[in-house]
Amino acid sequence: MAPMKILVAAKRVVDYSVRVRLTPDRTGIASDGVKMSVNPFDEIALEEALRIRERGEATQVVVATVGPPEAESQIRSLLAMGADRGIHVETGRETAPLEVAHVLFRLVQEIGPGLVILGKQAIDDDCGQTGPMLAALWDRPQATYVSKLTLSEGRVQAVREVDHGLETVELVLPAVITTDLRLNTPRFIKMPDIMKARQKPLEKRPFDGFGLDLPRLTVEAYLPPPEREAGLRLESVAELVTRLHDRGVL
């Protein structure tokens, strides 16, 4: 198999351990003073790319992100994990999946990767749209929710997690892959790797420089989930059956 480049896309999100709060006007998520991290599924995507490179099946791993200037911290951590170089497309506003897909498509045209790997979804919006949209723009095959990946002779075999179990598909490279939770466990970043990451190339580009003229997604408001009613303590099975009958469940 000929050596190739791998492009990994990543997103800056509120850390999974933080309890998400809405802004007072409910137009967004409160982020001031909140811990931010790399989207966990994107860390899995990078880990898989690094393993492919370490097996000698790829020559370079490039990581890209679209986000605010503060996202440099997250892309530096991905460089510390082992990515060879980074591309930070800076923007001061929220971007929709379609916009990010178009940016990634432009990068794909420049870099010429044999494989693009993304997390199956971001934990902030749970859209899961960027990977499939990129595959459509690129007109290349895709495999989503992948839990096992094998490369061989210009093809990739992917095991997907679907509702009824597991599905195995084979794609001709170049292709787009989105990763599921069980694909791997990302490696621990060591302090020497963090120091080395400061010397790795990180290219910064303005989002407006891509000249995209796409429909804008506008969020009117965020609403918290409804409050759950307090539970009832019942004295007997007969009382439980009676209450279920009264509610029309039985």
URJOCOR-V232467 format. One record per residue. RES is the residue in three letters. PSI is psi in degrees with one decimal (NA if undefined). OMEGA is omega in radians with two decimals (999 if undefined). Layout:
res: <RES	RES>
psi: <PSI	PSI>
omega: <OMEGA	OMEGA>
//
This chain:
res: <MET	ALA	PRO	MET	LYS	ILE	LEU	VAL	ALA	ALA	LYS	ARG	VAL	VAL	ASP	TYR	SER	VAL	ARG	VAL	ARG	LEU	THR	PRO	ASP	ARG	THR	GLY	ILE	ALA	SER	ASP	GLY	VAL	LYS	MET	SER	VAL	ASN	PRO	PHE	ASP	GLU	ILE	ALA	LEU	GLU	GLU	ALA	LEU	ARG	ILE	ARG	GLU	ARG	GLY	GLU	ALA	THR	GLN	VAL	VAL	VAL	ALA	THR	VAL	GLY	PRO	PRO	GLU	ALA	GLU	SER	GLN	ILE	ARG	SER	LEU	LEU	ALA	MET	GLY	ALA	ASP	ARG	GLY	ILE	HIS	VAL	GLU	THR	GLY	ARG	GLU	THR	ALA	PRO	LEU	GLU	VAL	ALA	HIS	VAL	LEU	PHE	ARG	LEU	VAL	GLN	GLU	ILE	GLY	PRO	GLY	LEU	VAL	ILE	LEU	GLY	LYS	GLN	ALA	ILE	ASP	ASP	ASP	CYS	GLY	GLN	THR	GLY	PRO	MET	LEU	ALA	ALA	LEU	TRP	ASP	ARG	PRO	GLN	ALA	THR	TYR	VAL	SER	LYS	LEU	THR	LEU	SER	GLU	GLY	ARG	VAL	GLN	ALA	VAL	ARG	GLU	VAL	ASP	HIS	GLY	LEU	GLU	THR	VAL	GLU	LEU	VAL	LEU	PRO	ALA	VAL	ILE	THR	THR	ASP	LEU	ARG	LEU	ASN	THR	PRO	ARG	PHE	ILE	LYS	MET	PRO	ASP	ILE	MET	LYS	ALA	ARG	GLN	LYS	PRO	LEU	GLU	LYS	ARG	PRO	PHE	ASP	GLY	PHE	GLY	LEU	ASP	LEU	PRO	ARG	LEU	THR	VAL	GLU	ALA	TYR	LEU	PRO	PRO	PRO	GLU	ARG	GLU	ALA	GLY	LEU	ARG	LEU	GLU	SER	VAL	ALA	GLU	LEU	VAL	THR	ARG	LEU	HIS	ASP	ARG	GLY	VAL	LEU>
psi: <129.0	140.6	150.6	169.1	150.5	131.8	127.6	129.3	140.5	157.4	143.1	124.6	165.4	133.2	141.8	-20.6	-7.2	137.3	117.7	134.3	147.7	154.1	158.0	-35.0	0.8	29.4	0.7	-174.3	131.9	123.9	-8.5	123.6	12.2	139.7	129.0	147.8	174.7	138.1	124.7	-37.6	-28.6	-31.8	-37.8	-40.1	-44.2	-42.5	-42.2	-40.0	-40.9	-38.9	-38.0	-43.4	-41.0	-23.9	-1.3	13.7	-0.3	152.0	-25.8	140.9	118.9	131.0	137.7	146.1	150.5	116.4	-175.7	169.4	-32.4	-16.8	-8.0	-34.9	-41.1	-40.0	-30.2	-36.4	-32.2	-34.0	-35.7	-31.1	-29.8	-2.9	147.1	-37.6	162.5	155.5	120.8	109.1	109.0	136.1	145.7	7.8	167.5	141.5	144.4	158.7	-38.1	-39.2	-44.7	-39.9	-39.7	-39.7	-46.1	-36.4	-40.1	-42.0	-38.3	-42.2	-32.8	-45.7	-36.4	49.6	154.0	-16.0	136.9	127.0	131.1	160.6	153.4	-26.0	162.9	142.8	-4.8	-40.7	-16.1	27.8	-47.7	32.1	-25.4	-46.3	-54.5	-37.0	-41.2	-43.6	-39.1	-44.2	-38.9	-16.9	45.6	156.2	158.6	154.3	121.7	159.6	47.3	131.8	-5.2	138.1	131.3	129.9	141.1	120.2	55.1	12.0	161.0	131.6	125.8	132.8	121.7	144.3	115.9	174.9	-37.8	5.5	-128.8	143.3	133.8	126.5	152.9	128.7	147.4	130.5	150.6	154.1	167.8	132.5	137.2	138.0	142.5	173.7	-35.2	8.6	-42.4	179.3	116.2	145.2	157.1	135.9	125.7	155.6	-44.3	-33.3	-35.1	-40.6	-42.1	-32.7	-25.8	-21.7	-7.6	147.9	131.6	108.4	131.7	134.4	145.6	139.2	-39.8	-22.1	-13.7	-11.7	36.2	134.6	83.6	157.3	137.2	137.2	122.7	126.6	119.5	-45.0	155.0	140.0	133.8	157.1	151.1	149.3	137.0	139.8	149.6	145.5	167.9	140.5	117.9	152.4	-21.2	164.8	-36.4	-41.3	-37.6	-46.4	-40.9	-44.6	-40.4	-38.6	-41.3	-31.2	0.9	12.7	-34.8	NA>
omega: <-3.11	3.09	-3.10	3.04	3.06	3.06	3.10	3.10	-3.11	-3.11	3.05	-3.10	2.99	-3.09	-3.06	-3.11	-3.09	3.05	-3.05	3.09	3.10	3.01	-3.10	-3.13	3.09	3.10	-3.12	3.12	3.12	-3.10	-3.14	3.12	-3.11	3.11	3.12	-3.10	3.00	3.06	-3.04	3.13	3.11	3.03	3.07	3.12	3.14	3.13	-3.14	3.10	3.13	3.12	3.09	3.11	-3.13	3.06	3.14	-3.11	3.06	-3.10	-3.06	3.07	3.13	3.11	-3.10	3.07	3.03	-3.08	-3.09	3.11	-3.12	-3.14	3.09	3.13	-3.13	-3.13	3.05	3.11	3.09	3.03	3.10	3.08	3.11	3.10	-3.07	3.12	-3.09	3.05	-3.11	3.08	-3.00	3.05	-3.13	-3.13	3.08	3.13	3.14	3.13	-3.13	3.12	3.13	3.12	3.13	3.08	3.14	3.11	3.07	3.13	3.10	3.14	3.13	-3.00	-3.10	-3.12	3.02	-3.10	3.01	-3.11	3.11	2.95	-3.09	3.13	3.03	-3.05	3.12	-3.13	3.11	-3.10	-3.11	-3.03	-2.97	-3.14	3.10	3.12	3.11	3.13	3.13	3.13	-3.09	-3.08	3.12	-3.14	-3.12	2.99	-3.09	3.11	-3.04	3.11	3.06	-3.04	3.12	3.12	3.12	2.98	3.06	3.11	3.07	3.07	-3.05	3.01	-3.07	3.04	-3.12	-3.02	-3.05	3.12	-3.12	3.11	3.11	3.12	3.10	-3.07	3.01	3.11	-0.01	-3.10	3.12	3.14	2.96	-2.92	3.02	-3.03	-3.02	-3.14	-3.13	3.02	-3.11	-3.11	3.08	-3.13	-3.13	-3.10	3.10	3.13	3.10	3.13	3.14	-3.09	3.14	-3.12	-3.12	-3.10	3.08	-3.11	3.12	3.13	3.07	3.13	-3.12	-3.14	3.12	3.04	-3.11	3.09	-3.04	3.05	-3.12	3.06	-3.12	3.09	-3.13	-3.09	3.00	3.12	3.10	3.09	-3.13	3.11	3.10	3.10	3.10	3.13	3.14	3.03	-3.10	-3.04	-3.06	3.08	-3.14	3.11	3.09	-3.14	3.14	-3.11	3.09	3.11	-3.13	3.13	3.11	3.12	3.12	999>
//
